[in-house]
Amino acid sequence: MHHRPAIATTLSVAVLLLSGCAASDWDDARPTTTATGLPAAGFIPTPLPSPEGTVTPASGSWAGVDPAPGYRVVLLTSGEEERTATLSAAVVEWADAVSADLRRVDAGEDAIRSITEAMDMKPELIVAAGDGLIDPLAIVTPNHLDIPFLVLGAELAEPTANVTAVEWTGAGFRGSGLGSTTQFDAASFTPERSAEAIRAGVAAVLTRMTGVVLWIH
């Protein structure tokens, strides 16, 4: 826990650097960024899964897929848990590596208002980290099917086609009052697993394999 201030400082500086020079561009209409590269065999199953289905891609099969530079992404976070900080750090590092245009919204007591703020920024993708976002996302996302959401380390119990999730053994929160898909293990939220989660999730969104849960190993 004593490392959190350093992580938070790093995140703040990185987000400012990523978004500072392109701030005015987000006033324009939402673009449609294409993928560079293709996933390896074992990433997209045949036939494609139905919405709410679970996909278990081959390990690393997502590594060859990146967005074109300038991909508009909002990182939406909730809570101060170490696992949320780890996921957030992985998203920032990924955005830097692929030259994505990343901005951040930290949800306060009114998570629905924060989700609306993120949507109003006209991103191409909203990445959500933090269990406190799951119930509010379940309310909001069915009414905004044109905006893709990517949930890391948790899932919506009944996702619509615009919501994709990435989970693994130890991470499977489904919302208040609902059973988890796996026994919770905070130690499973490692930097390595978090980095795999954001890359696998974005690859799924870019290849239009959305509305599903990606189960990674």
N, C-alpha and C positions, 0 to 999 in steps of 0.2 A: 504493500500500500504506500510505502514511503517514496516510491518512484513516480507517483501520479503527477506531482507538480511539474517534473521535468518533461513527462509525456505531454501534458496539457500545453506547456510552453512550446514544445516542438510542433504540436498540431497547429497551434494558432499561427506561428510563423509560417509554416508550410502552406496553410490555406491562404494566407495573405499573399504569399509569393505566387501561388498558382492562379489566383483570381484577380490580382491587382490590375494588370495591364489590359485585361479583357472585359472590364466591368461594364462598359457601355454596350457590348455586343449582346448581352442578355436582354436588352430592351427590344430586340428584334424578335420576330416570330420564331417559334421553336423549330430548329432544323431537324433533319433526320440523318444522323451520322451512320455511316456504314462500317462494317467490320473489315479489318485487315487480317488476312490469314484465314485458315480453316481449321476446325477442330479435327483431332485425330480420330481414327476408328475407335468406336466404343463410347463416344460421347453422346451422340443422338441415337436413341433406339429406333428400331423399326418393328412395328409401326410407331408413330409418334404417340406419346402418352396422352391420355385424356386429361382435362383440367382436374386439378387436385391430386393427380397421380404422383408417384414417387419414382424418380429416375436415379439409378446408381451408375454414374459414368465411370469409365475406366480411369484409374489414377493418372493424373497429368494430361488427360486427353484434351483438356481445355487450353493448354499452354500456348497453342499457336494462334489464339484469337485475341485481338486487341481492337479497341475502337480507333477510328481515325483521330488524329490530333484535334483538340478543341472540343471534345465530347463534354457536353454540359451535365454535370453531376452535382446533386445536393446530397451531402451527408447529414442525415437527420439522426440525432442521438438523444437518448433519455437515460438519466441515472449517472451515478458517479462510480459504479462498480469497476473494478480493475478489468473485468472481461470486456466491458464496453470500451474502455480506453484502449485495450489491445486491438479490438476490431477496428476502432477509429484510426489508430496508427497505421494499420495495414491498408486501409482505404486511402489514406493520404500518401503512403509510399507507392501504392499502385498508381494513383493519379499522376504523381510526379514521373513515374517510369513511362507512362503511356502518353504524357502531355495532355491529360484531360484537364478541363477547366472546372475546378472543384470549389464549391462553396459549402458552408456549414450552417446548420440551424440546430441549436440546442433546445430541446423541448423543455418548457418549464411546467408549471402546474396545469396549464391548459394545453394538453398535447394536440387536441384537434386544431386549435388555432395555429400551433406551430406547423402541423402538417399542411394546413391551408397556406401558410406563409411560404413553405417550401414549394408548393405547387404553383403559387403566384409568381415565382421566380422564372417560370418557363424552362425548367430543366428537361433534359432528355431522359434522365433517370434519377430517381430518388432512392438512395441506399439507407436503410433503416437499421440501427443498432441500439439495442436496449429493450428489455422485456416490457417496460412501461409503455411502449409504442404499439404493442400488439392489439390490445382491445380497441384503442382509437383508430388504428388502421383498418380494423375489421368493419368499422362504421363508415369510414370515409371512402376507402378504395372502390367499393362497388359503384359509387356515383361518379367516378372519374376514370372511366375505362381507357381514356386516351393517354393517360400518364403511367409509364412503367414504374413499378416499385420492386426493389430487391431487398429482402429481409435476410439478415445474416445471423445465424445461430438460433433461430426461432422460426415459427411459421404461423400463418393464419389458418384457423380451423377449416374455413370454407373459402379459399382464395378464388377470386375472379381471375380471368385470363391475363390481367395486367400485373399480377402479383406473383413473383417468383421467390422461392426461399432456398437457402442452403443450410443444411444441418449435418451433424455427425454424431457419433457416439459421445454422449455427455451434453449435447445441445439439442433440445427439442421442445422448448416451451411453446404452448399452443393458445395461451390466453387464460384469464382468470377462471378458476373453477373447472378447467379442462385438464385431462391427464396429459403428461408429457409423452412424447414419442420415444424417449429414452431416459434413463436415470441421469439426473443432472449432475454434472461434474465441472465445477468452475475451472479446474486445472486443465480441462480439455481445450480451453480457449487460448491456445498458444499463438505466438506470432506466426509460426509456420502454418498452422491450421487456418488462421485468420486470413493469411495471404492467399492460401488456396481457395478459401471461400469467396473472396471478392473476385478473383480471376475466373473461377468456375461460374459464378453467378452472372457476371457480365457477359461471359461467352454464351450462356444460355439466352440472355436477353437479346444479344446481337444476332443470334441465329434463330430467334423467334420461337425458342422452346420455353414458352412462358406459362404461368399459371400452375407450375409444378413445384415439387420439392426435390432438390438435388441432394442426394445423400452421398457425402464424400468420405473417403477412408484415408 
